[in-house]
Amino acid sequence: MEYVRVGKASAKRHTPPDTCFLPQHWDALQACGAEDWFLESCQKIEYLFPRGHGAAMADCLAKLVWYAIYTPKETEEVFKKAAEQNGF
């Protein structure tokens, strides 16, 4: 499925669109009973954001909110300092 996740099976990248999957991928999917709607949706995927990245971002957001609630002055100082250093 990594082949699909990174967009290599996308129909937009291949001409004609039915060459999206490698023959061995197509045969393996059909052998395990994948339905046509599944194969079509795999060809429409251009990129899927990995779950690990999403979980890490949610974790960082939770920490940021915790610090903003319990140490608002220090958090504001850190944001101001970071904004000055990065030219925002």
Protein Blocks (a to p, Z undefined) as FASTA:
>chain_A
ZZmmnopmpmklpccfklmpgfklmmmmmmnopafklmmmmmmpmbdcdfklmmmmmmmm
mmmmmmmmmmmmlmmmmmmmmmmmnoZZ
